[in-house]
Amino acid sequence: MSRIAVVLLSVALLAVAAFPTPPPVPAARPVGVTRYGISVTDPYRYFENMNDPVVINFFREQNQYARAVLGNLGTPRQQLFDRIAALDNAGSSVSGVTRDGPYYFYLKLKPGDNSPKLYVRNVEGGDERALVDPQSLATSGKHFTINYFQPSLDGSRVAYGISEGGSEAAVIHVVETADGRVLPDAISR
C-alpha cells in the first residue's frame, strides 16, 4: 500500500513540475458606472488602459507563461502541428455552387492551392474543368483571388471579380464557358 502512495505522490509531483508556475491573477479594481438607471461594476476595467504598467506587466507575464507551457510540449506539439497540417490538406473545399443553364459553377480549393479556382461541370455529368485560375496570374510575388462570380442565365458566360493581394477592389472580367476564353473588356473598380 505504501508503494502505491509513493508512486502516486511521485507522479503528482512530476506533473506539477512539468508546468511552470502560472502568473499571478490580476487584482480586481472595481469601477462602478450607472447608465440609464442601470449600475454595472467592472472589476477589470483598468485593463482598457494599455499604457498602464500593471496591464503591460500582466500581458508580459501571460506571454512568458504561455511560451513556457507550449515550449514544454516538445514532440507532442510538433505531432499536433503535423496532424493539423495533414487534416488541412486532406481534401478539397467547394463553395459557391450555382446552376445556370446546363452547368454547375463553383469555387474549389484543392490541397496545396493558395486560392480557389472557378470550375465548371456539365449538369449531366462529365469531368470538371477550371475556367479561372488566379494562380496563373501570380507574378513576382503578387497574389490574386476570385472575389465573386455570376454566370449568365444560359451559362454561356461567367462574370467574375478578381483582386490582387487580398484587396476588395476587384476587376470584373467575363469568360466564355465553352472554351475558357476571357473576353478582352474589363471593368476596374
N, C-alpha and C positions, 0 to 999 in steps of 0.2 A: 504494500500500500504506500509506503514512504517513497519507493522508487517512482511510482506514478505521480506523486505530488511533486517530486523533484523535476521530473520530465516536464510536467505541465507548467511549473514555475519557470523553467529554463526557456520553454517555447514562448511564454508570455513576455519574458524579459527580452528575448531576441526580437520579437515582434515590435515591442516598444522602441528598442534601439535601432530598428531598421528605418524609422522615420524620424526626421529632426523635430525638435520641439516646435510646436506651432507658434506663430507670432501672437503677441498679446491681443486680446479682444479690445476694440476701441472703447473708450469711455463714453458713456451717454451724457450728453449735454442738452437736456430738454429745452426746446423753444416752443412756446405756445403762440398760436395765431388764431384769431377769430375772424371769419369771413362770412357775411350774410347770416350771422347768428349761429354759426357752427364753429365750435372750438376744436382745433386739431393741435396735438402735441407731437413734435417730431424730435426724437432723441438724437438723431444723427444729422440734423440739418447743416451743421458746420462742415460736413463733407462736401457741400456745394462749393465751398471756397477752396479751389485747387491750389491757391497760393499759401494756405495755412501750413506752417511747418509740421504740425501734428498730422495733417492729412497726407502730406507728401511722405513723411516717415512711415505712416501706416501702409501706404501702397508700396513703398520700397521694401518693407518687411514682408508683405504678402508676396511680392515678386521673388524675393530670396527664398521664401518657404516653398513656393510652387516649383521653382527651379531645383531646389534640393530634393523634393519628393519625386519629381519627374526624372531627375538625374539618377536617382537610386533604382529606377525601374530597369535600366540597362537592357538586357536581352529581351525581356517581355515587351518593352517599349518598341523596339525595332520590329518584333514579331507583330505587334498590333498595327504599326505603321504599314508593314508589308501586307497584312491582311486587308486593311482598308484600301490600299492601292489595288490589290487584286480584285476586290469587290467592285471598286470604282470602274475598273476596266473589264468587268465580267461580261457585259453585254451592251447592246445598242440602246439608245434612248430615242423614242419617237414622240414628236409633239406637233400640234397644229394641223392634225389630219382634216382635210376637207375634200369633198367630192364635187367636181364640176365637169359637166359633160361626161365622157366615158372614162374619166381619170380620177385617181386619188392623188392628191398632192400633200406632201408632208415634209417636215424638217426632221432629219435623222443625224444623230451624233453617234459615230462608231468609236469603239475603243481606239485610243491613240490620236483621234482627231482633235484639233484645237477648237473648232466651231462647227455647228451643224451645217449640213448641206441640204439644199432643196431637192427633193426626189419626186418622181412621178412614176405611177404604175397604172396599167390598164385595169379597170374595174373587173373585167372578165378573167383576169389572171395574167401571167407572164412575169418577166423579170422587171425589177425596178431599175431606173436609171437616174443618174444625177443630172439635174438641169442646171443648177448653180452651185459652184464650189468656191466659197470665199477664200479658201487656202490657195487657190490658183492665182488669186490677185495679190497675195502677200509678196512684197518685195522689200528688200533691205530692212527687215525687221518690222515692217508695218503689218498690222493685223486687221482683218476685215470680218464683219459679222452681218448676217441677214437679220434685219430688224423685224420685217414683216413681209407677207406676200399675199396676193389676191389674184386667183385665176379668173379669167373671163368666164361668162356663163356657159359657153360651149366648151371650155377647157383648152381652146386652141392657143391661148397665150396666157402668160402669167406676169403680172406686175410685181416687182419686189423692191424693197428698200434695203440698201446695203450701206453700212457706215464703216468708217476707219477708226481703229483704236478704241473701240467701246463708246464712241460718240453716239449721241442720239440724232445727230444731224445726217439723216440718211439721204442718199441719192437714189432716185427711183429709175429703174430700168425695166424693160419688157423683153421677155424671152419667148421664142416660139416653142411650143410643146413638142411638135412633131420632130424637129431636128436640133433643138437646143441652141439655135442661132439667136444671139442677143441683138435686138434692133438698135440702130445707131443713135437714136434720140435718147436723152436722159434728162430728168428733171432734178436739179440740185436744190436742196433745202427749200 
